[in-house]
Amino acid sequence: MSHHSSEWPFGKADPNRRAMHEAMKQTFGEHPDGKLNADDAGALPLMIAEENGKVVMAFPKPVAWIGFTGDQAMEIAQTLIKHARKVGITAPMVIRVGE
């Protein structure tokens, strides 16, 4: 299970909050990799960080789903692993390639 909220996770004074909103303004309505489907609202910045021993993915607005290219998914996976190591991984790390 995970944690979630519709509020910014790091407080209203967090400078990353403003940066996320600025990034959202710059990418609003863009579809840099084409439209995924009819509901695709376009590019969406995200931030991955740690808070209270948990890895947090933050978005500038509530979202129901998000899609990535393979390269983007790999970058996110690597970033998640980096932050997971910072907060403490207790299970052995297993990477499966080609499944």
DSSP file (Angstrom, degrees, kcal/mol; ACC not computed):
  #  RESIDUE AA STRUCTURE BP1 BP2  ACC     N-H-->O    O-->H-N    N-H-->O    O-->H-N    TCO  KAPPA ALPHA  PHI   PSI    X-CA   Y-CA   Z-CA
    1    1 A M              0   0    0      0, 0.0     2,-0.2     0, 0.0     0, 0.0   0.000 360.0 360.0 360.0 162.0    0.0    0.0    0.0
    2    2 A S        -     0   0    0      2,-0.0     2,-0.3     0, 0.0     0, 0.0  -0.721 360.0-110.4-131.5-179.0    1.0    3.6   -0.4
    3    3 A H        +     0   0    0     -2,-0.2     2,-0.3     2,-0.0     0, 0.0  -0.799  35.0 174.4-110.3 155.2    0.2    7.1    0.9
    4    4 A H        +     0   0    0     -2,-0.3     2,-0.3    52,-0.0    52,-0.0  -0.992  11.3 170.3-158.0 160.5   -1.6    9.8   -1.1
    5    5 A S        -     0   0    0     -2,-0.3    -2,-0.0     2,-0.1     0, 0.0  -0.967  36.4-132.3-160.8 158.5   -3.0   13.3   -0.9
    6    6 A S  S    S+     0   0    0     -2,-0.3     2,-0.3     2,-0.1    -1,-0.0   0.384  86.0  87.7 -94.7   2.9   -4.3   16.0   -3.2
    7    7 A E  S    S-     0   0    0      1,-0.1    -2,-0.1    54,-0.1    54,-0.1  -0.722  96.4 -91.3-100.2 152.1   -2.2   18.6   -1.3
    8    8 A W    >   -     0   0    0     -2,-0.3     3,-0.9     1,-0.1    -2,-0.1  -0.426  37.6-140.6 -59.9 129.2    1.4   19.5   -2.1
    9    9 A P  T 3  S+     0   0    0      0, 0.0    -1,-0.1     0, 0.0     3,-0.1   0.651  89.8  50.9 -74.3 -15.9    3.5   17.1    0.1
   10   10 A F  T 3  S-     0   0    0      1,-0.3     3,-0.1     4,-0.1     6,-0.1   0.204 114.5 -90.2-112.4  16.8    6.2   19.5    1.2
   11   11 A G    X   -     0   0    0     -3,-0.9     3,-1.4     1,-0.1    -1,-0.3   0.143  38.6 -85.7  90.9 152.1    4.3   22.5    2.5
   12   12 A K  T 3  S+     0   0    0      1,-0.3    -1,-0.1    -3,-0.1    -2,-0.0   0.747 124.1  57.4 -65.8 -25.1    3.0   25.6    0.7
   13   13 A A  T 3  S+     0   0    0     -3,-0.1    -1,-0.3     4,-0.1    -2,-0.1   0.518  75.2 121.5 -85.3  -4.8    6.3   27.5    1.3
   14   14 A D    X>  -     0   0    0     -3,-1.4     3,-1.3     1,-0.2     4,-0.8  -0.401  60.4-144.1 -62.0 124.8    8.4   24.8   -0.6
   15   15 A P  H 3> S+     0   0    0      0, 0.0     4,-1.8     0, 0.0    -1,-0.2   0.770  97.1  65.9 -63.6 -23.8   10.2   26.5   -3.5
   16   16 A N  H 3> S+     0   0    0      1,-0.2     4,-2.5     2,-0.2     5,-0.2   0.793  91.4  63.8 -66.9 -26.6    9.7   23.3   -5.6
   17   17 A R  H <> S+     0   0    0     -3,-1.3     4,-2.1     2,-0.2    -1,-0.2   0.945 105.1  43.8 -61.7 -47.5    6.0   23.9   -5.5
   18   18 A R  H  X S+     0   0    0     -4,-0.8     4,-2.5     1,-0.2    -2,-0.2   0.911 112.3  53.5 -63.3 -41.9    6.4   27.2   -7.5
   19   19 A A  H  X S+     0   0    0     -4,-1.8     4,-2.5     1,-0.2    -1,-0.2   0.893 108.2  50.3 -60.8 -39.8    8.9   25.5   -9.8
   20   20 A M  H  X S+     0   0    0     -4,-2.5     4,-2.3     2,-0.2    -1,-0.2   0.913 110.8  48.4 -65.4 -42.0    6.3   22.8  -10.6
   21   21 A H  H  X S+     0   0    0     -4,-2.1     4,-2.1     2,-0.2    -2,-0.2   0.885 111.7  49.8 -66.6 -37.0    3.6   25.3  -11.3
   22   22 A E  H  X S+     0   0    0     -4,-2.5     4,-1.9     2,-0.2    -2,-0.2   0.918 111.2  48.9 -65.8 -42.6    6.0   27.2  -13.6
   23   23 A A  H  X S+     0   0    0     -4,-2.5     4,-1.7     1,-0.2    -2,-0.2   0.884 109.4  53.5 -62.6 -37.9    6.9   24.0  -15.4
   24   24 A M  H  X S+     0   0    0     -4,-2.3     4,-1.4     1,-0.2    -1,-0.2   0.909 107.1  50.9 -63.8 -41.9    3.2   23.2  -15.7
   25   25 A K  H  < S+     0   0    0     -4,-2.1    -1,-0.2     1,-0.2    -2,-0.2   0.894 110.7  49.6 -61.1 -39.5    2.5   26.6  -17.3
   26   26 A Q  H  < S+     0   0    0     -4,-1.9    -1,-0.2     1,-0.2    -2,-0.2   0.817 120.0  34.6 -71.5 -30.6    5.3   26.0  -19.8
   27   27 A T  H >< S+     0   0    0     -4,-1.7     3,-2.5    -5,-0.1    16,-0.5   0.487  82.3 133.5-103.9  -3.6    4.2   22.6  -20.9
   28   28 A F  T 3< S+     0   0    0     -4,-1.4    14,-0.1     1,-0.3     3,-0.1  -0.226  81.7   4.3 -54.5 127.3    0.4   23.0  -20.6
   29   29 A G  T 3  S+     0   0    0     12,-0.6    -1,-0.3     1,-0.3     2,-0.2   0.366  98.9 128.9  81.4  -5.2   -1.4   21.6  -23.7
   30   30 A E    <   -     0   0    0     -3,-2.5    13,-2.7    13,-0.1    -1,-0.3  -0.576  40.0-168.6 -83.5 147.3    1.8   20.2  -25.2
   31   31 A H    >   +     0   0    0     11,-0.2     3,-2.2    -2,-0.2     4,-0.1  -0.676  10.5 174.9-129.8  75.5    2.0   16.6  -26.4
   32   32 A P  T 3  S+     0   0    0      0, 0.0    -1,-0.1     0, 0.0     3,-0.1   0.742  84.0  34.7 -61.2 -24.0    5.7   16.2  -27.0
   33   33 A D  T 3  S-     0   0    0      1,-0.4    -3,-0.0    -3,-0.1     2,-0.0   0.076 123.8 -97.7-114.4  22.9    5.4   12.5  -27.8
   34   34 A G    <   -     0   0    0     -3,-2.2    -1,-0.4     2,-0.0     2,-0.4  -0.044  57.7 -51.8  82.2 168.0    1.9   12.7  -29.5
   35   35 A K        -     0   0    0      1,-0.2     3,-0.1    -3,-0.1    -4,-0.1  -0.647  39.7-158.0 -80.8 132.0   -1.4   12.1  -27.9
   36   36 A L  S    S-     0   0    0     -2,-0.4     2,-0.3     1,-0.2    -1,-0.2   0.901  71.5 -28.1 -74.2 -43.0   -1.7    8.7  -26.1
   37   37 A N  S >  S-     0   0    0      0, 0.0     3,-1.5     0, 0.0    -1,-0.2  -0.902  78.5 -75.9-158.8-176.2   -5.5    8.7  -26.3
   38   38 A A  T 3  S+     0   0    0      1,-0.3    -2,-0.0    -2,-0.3    -3,-0.0   0.759 127.0  52.4 -64.7 -25.2   -8.5   11.0  -26.5
   39   39 A D  T 3  S+     0   0    0      2,-0.0     2,-0.3    -4,-0.0    -1,-0.3   0.471  76.4 125.8 -89.6  -2.6   -8.3   11.8  -22.8
   40   40 A D    <   -     0   0    0     -3,-1.5     3,-0.1     1,-0.2    26,-0.0  -0.420  38.5-172.5 -64.4 116.6   -4.6   12.8  -22.9
   41   41 A A        -     0   0    0     -2,-0.3   -12,-0.6     1,-0.3     2,-0.2   0.419  43.4-113.7 -91.0   0.0   -4.3   16.3  -21.4
   42   42 A G        -     0   0    0    -13,-0.1    -1,-0.3   -14,-0.1   -11,-0.2  -0.524  60.8  -0.8 105.1-169.7   -0.6   16.6  -22.4
   43   43 A A        -     0   0    0    -13,-2.7   -14,-0.3   -16,-0.5   -13,-0.1  -0.172  54.9-171.3 -60.6 147.5    2.7   16.9  -20.7
   44   44 A L        -     0   0    0    -16,-0.1   -20,-0.1     2,-0.0     2,-0.1  -0.938  14.9-139.6-144.1 117.2    2.9   16.9  -16.9
   45   45 A P        -     0   0    0      0, 0.0     2,-0.3     0, 0.0   -21,-0.0  -0.386  23.2-172.1 -70.4 155.7    6.0   17.6  -14.8
   46   46 A L        -     0   0    0     13,-0.2     2,-0.4    14,-0.1    13,-0.2  -0.977  13.2-147.4-144.8 158.9    6.6   15.5  -11.8
   47   47 A M  E     -A   58   0A   0     11,-2.3    11,-3.3    -2,-0.3     2,-0.5  -0.984   3.7-158.5-128.8 138.7    9.1   15.5   -8.8
   48   48 A I  E     +A   57   0A   0     -2,-0.4     2,-0.2     9,-0.2     9,-0.2  -0.978  32.7 136.1-117.7 128.0   10.5   12.6   -7.0
   49   49 A A  E     -A   56   0A   0      7,-2.5     7,-3.3    -2,-0.5     2,-0.4  -0.831  47.2 -98.1-151.7-175.1   11.9   13.2   -3.5
   50   50 A E  E     +A   55   0A   0      5,-0.2     2,-0.3    -2,-0.2     5,-0.2  -0.921  29.7 175.6-117.9 147.3   11.9   11.8    0.1
   51   51 A E  E >  S-A   54   0A   0      3,-2.4     3,-1.5    -2,-0.4    -2,-0.0  -0.922  70.2 -17.3-149.6 125.1    9.8   12.8    3.1
   52   52 A N  T 3  S-     0   0    0     -2,-0.3     3,-0.1     1,-0.3    35,-0.0   0.863 128.7 -47.8  49.5  44.7    9.7   11.1    6.5
   53   53 A G  T 3  S+     0   0    0      1,-0.3     2,-0.3    33,-0.0    -1,-0.3   0.622 118.5 105.8  77.2  12.9   11.4    8.0    5.2
   54   54 A K  E <  S-A   51   0A   0     -3,-1.5    -3,-2.4     2,-0.0     2,-0.5  -0.909  71.4-120.7-122.7 152.1    9.2    7.6    2.2
   55   55 A V  E     -A   50   0A   0     -2,-0.3     2,-0.4    -5,-0.2    -5,-0.2  -0.812  34.7-161.8 -89.4 130.0    9.7    8.1   -1.5
   56   56 A V  E     -A   49   0A   0     -7,-3.3    -7,-2.5    -2,-0.5     2,-0.6  -0.943  16.5-160.2-120.6 132.1    7.2   10.7   -2.8
   57   57 A M  E     -A   48   0A   0     -2,-0.4     2,-0.4    -9,-0.2    -9,-0.2  -0.962  20.6-164.5-105.7 121.8    6.2   11.5   -6.3
   58   58 A A  E     -A   47   0A   0    -11,-3.3   -11,-2.3    -2,-0.6   -50,-0.1  -0.882   8.1-169.6-113.6 140.7    4.6   14.9   -6.5
   59   59 A F        -     0   0    0     -2,-0.4   -13,-0.2   -13,-0.2   -39,-0.1  -0.890  30.3-125.0-122.4 152.9    2.5   16.4   -9.3
   60   60 A P  S    S+     0   0    0      0, 0.0   -52,-0.1     0, 0.0   -14,-0.1   0.601  94.0  13.0 -76.0  -8.8    1.4   20.0   -9.8
   61   61 A K  S    S-     0   0    0    -54,-0.1     2,-0.1   -37,-0.0   -54,-0.1  -0.975  96.9 -77.2-156.0 161.9   -2.3   18.9  -10.0
   62   62 A P        -     0   0    0      0, 0.0     2,-0.3     0, 0.0   -56,-0.1  -0.420  51.3-174.1 -63.6 138.8   -4.5   15.9   -9.3
   63   63 A V        -     0   0    0      1,-0.1     3,-0.1    -2,-0.1    -4,-0.0  -0.981  29.6-158.2-136.1 147.8   -4.2   13.2  -12.0
   64   64 A A  S    S-     0   0    0     -2,-0.3     2,-0.3     1,-0.3    -1,-0.1   0.766  81.5  -4.5 -91.8 -31.6   -6.0   10.0  -12.6
   65   65 A W        -     0   0    0      2,-0.0     2,-0.3     0, 0.0    -1,-0.3  -0.978  56.3-159.9-155.8 163.6   -3.2    8.4  -14.8
   66   66 A I        -     0   0    0     -2,-0.3     2,-0.3    -3,-0.1   -26,-0.0  -0.983   9.6-155.7-149.5 138.9    0.1    9.3  -16.4
   67   67 A G        -     0   0    0     -2,-0.3     2,-0.3     6,-0.0   -31,-0.0  -0.882   9.0-169.0-120.1 150.6    1.9    7.6  -19.3
   68   68 A F        -     0   0    0     -2,-0.3     2,-0.1     4,-0.0    -2,-0.0  -0.937  25.1-114.4-134.4 153.4    5.6    7.5  -20.2
   69   69 A T     >  -     0   0    0     -2,-0.3     4,-2.6     1,-0.1     5,-0.2  -0.367  45.6-101.6 -71.2 168.0    7.8    6.5  -23.1
   70   70 A G  H  > S+     0   0    0      1,-0.2     4,-2.3     2,-0.2     5,-0.2   0.913 124.9  49.6 -58.9 -43.3   10.1    3.6  -22.4
   71   71 A D  H  > S+     0   0    0      2,-0.2     4,-2.2     1,-0.2    -1,-0.2   0.902 111.3  48.7 -63.9 -41.5   13.1    5.9  -21.8
   72   72 A Q  H  > S+     0   0    0      2,-0.2     4,-2.5     1,-0.2    -2,-0.2   0.915 110.7  51.0 -64.1 -42.0   11.1    8.1  -19.5
   73   73 A A  H  X S+     0   0    0     -4,-2.6     4,-2.6     1,-0.2    -2,-0.2   0.900 110.0  50.0 -62.0 -40.7    9.9    5.1  -17.5
   74   74 A M  H  X S+     0   0    0     -4,-2.3     4,-2.5     2,-0.2    -1,-0.2   0.908 110.3  49.9 -64.3 -41.9   13.5    3.9  -17.2
   75   75 A E  H  X S+     0   0    0     -4,-2.2     4,-2.2     2,-0.2    -2,-0.2   0.913 112.1  47.7 -62.9 -42.3   14.6    7.3  -15.9
   76   76 A I  H  X S+     0   0    0     -4,-2.5     4,-3.0     2,-0.2    -2,-0.2   0.915 110.6  52.2 -64.2 -42.9   11.8    7.4  -13.4
   77   77 A A  H  X S+     0   0    0     -4,-2.6     4,-2.4     1,-0.2    -2,-0.2   0.923 110.6  47.5 -59.1 -44.9   12.7    3.8  -12.3
   78   78 A Q  H  X S+     0   0    0     -4,-2.5     4,-2.2     1,-0.2    -1,-0.2   0.893 113.2  48.2 -64.6 -39.4   16.3    4.8  -11.8
   79   79 A T  H  X S+     0   0    0     -4,-2.2     4,-2.3     2,-0.2     5,-0.2   0.902 110.7  51.1 -68.3 -40.4   15.3    7.9   -9.8
   80   80 A L  H  X S+     0   0    0     -4,-3.0     4,-2.6     1,-0.2    -2,-0.2   0.914 110.9  48.7 -61.2 -42.6   12.9    5.9   -7.7
   81   81 A I  H  X S+     0   0    0     -4,-2.4     4,-2.3     2,-0.2    -2,-0.2   0.914 109.1  53.3 -63.5 -42.8   15.7    3.4   -6.9
   82   82 A K  H  X S+     0   0    0     -4,-2.2     4,-1.3     1,-0.2    -2,-0.2   0.933 114.4  41.0 -57.9 -47.3   18.1    6.2   -6.0
   83   83 A H  H  X S+     0   0    0     -4,-2.3     4,-2.0     1,-0.2    -1,-0.2   0.854 110.8  57.4 -71.9 -34.0   15.6    7.7   -3.5
   84   84 A A  H  X S+     0   0    0     -4,-2.6     4,-1.5     1,-0.2    -1,-0.2   0.896 105.2  51.7 -61.7 -39.5   14.6    4.3   -2.2
   85   85 A R  H  < S+     0   0    0     -4,-2.3     4,-0.3     1,-0.2    -1,-0.2   0.870 108.0  52.9 -64.3 -35.6   18.3    3.6   -1.3
   86   86 A K  H  < S+     0   0    0     -4,-1.3    -2,-0.2     1,-0.2    -1,-0.2   0.895 114.4  40.1 -66.5 -40.1   18.3    7.0    0.6
   87   87 A V  H  < S-     0   0    0     -4,-2.0    -1,-0.2     1,-0.1    -2,-0.2   0.647 128.5 -89.9 -86.1 -13.6   15.3    6.1    2.7
   88   88 A G     <  -     0   0    0     -4,-1.5     2,-0.5    -5,-0.2    -3,-0.2   0.545  29.5-140.9 109.1 108.5   16.4    2.5    3.2
   89   89 A I        +     0   0    0     -4,-0.3     4,-0.1     1,-0.1    -1,-0.0  -0.855  18.0 177.9 -94.8 127.9   15.6   -0.6    1.1
   90   90 A T        +     0   0    0     -2,-0.5    -1,-0.1     2,-0.1     3,-0.0   0.691  61.7  69.7-101.9 -23.7   15.0   -3.7    3.2
   91   91 A A  S    S-     0   0    0      1,-0.1     2,-0.1     0, 0.0    -2,-0.0  -0.623  96.1 -96.5 -91.2 152.8   14.3   -6.2    0.4
   92   92 A P        -     0   0    0      0, 0.0     2,-0.6     0, 0.0    -1,-0.1  -0.428  39.9-117.7 -65.7 143.1   16.9   -7.4   -2.0
   93   93 A M        -     0   0    0     -2,-0.1     2,-0.5    -4,-0.1    -4,-0.0  -0.745  34.7-177.1 -86.4 122.7   17.0   -5.5   -5.2
   94   94 A V        -     0   0    0     -2,-0.6     2,-0.6     2,-0.0     0, 0.0  -0.984   9.6-162.7-122.1 124.9   16.2   -7.7   -8.2
   95   95 A I        -     0   0    0     -2,-0.5     2,-0.6     2,-0.0    -2,-0.0  -0.939   5.0-163.0-110.7 121.4   16.2   -6.4  -11.8
   96   96 A R        -     0   0    0     -2,-0.6     2,-0.4     2,-0.0     3,-0.2  -0.908   6.7-170.8-105.1 123.1   14.5   -8.5  -14.4
   97   97 A V        +     0   0    0     -2,-0.6    -2,-0.0     1,-0.2     0, 0.0  -0.940  65.9  17.3-115.2 133.6   15.3   -7.7  -18.0
   98   98 A G              0   0    0     -2,-0.4    -1,-0.2     1,-0.0    -2,-0.0   0.612 360.0 360.0  88.2  12.9   13.4   -9.2  -20.9
   99   99 A E              0   0    0     -3,-0.2    -2,-0.1     0, 0.0    -1,-0.0   0.459 360.0 360.0 -91.8 360.0   10.3  -10.4  -19.1
